[in-house]
Amino acid sequence: MDFIHFFFVATLLFVIGVGGVILNRTNIVVVLMSLELALLSVSLNFLVFSVCLGDLLGQIFAIFILIIAACESSVGLAIILVYFRVRGSIRIDQASLLKS
């Protein structure tokens, strides 16, 4: 099977995720979704290379990345929820008001 297509798809998803983090500076939910997309594309790259090389280590790393992504999204959404309750908005440009 030709795995180069999976590699290109994962690379494209990573570029879209990083672009979403860099270009979007107003909505923190979109930034978190872009970060999750980048993490999942790295996980997909680990899986593709693991299958290509016949090694189990890439699949283990992919599982750890998925665990870290799930924890990061739950903590991030909890922080966003508390921030929304305090400020009434989830805009990133207003987050600088939290600095003391």
Protein Blocks (a to p, Z undefined) as FASTA:
>chain_A
ZZklmmmmmmmmmmmmmmmmmmmmkbmklmmmmmmmmmmmmmmmmmmmmmmnopaklmmm
mmmmmmmmmmmmmmmmmmmmmmmmmnopacfklmmmmpZZ
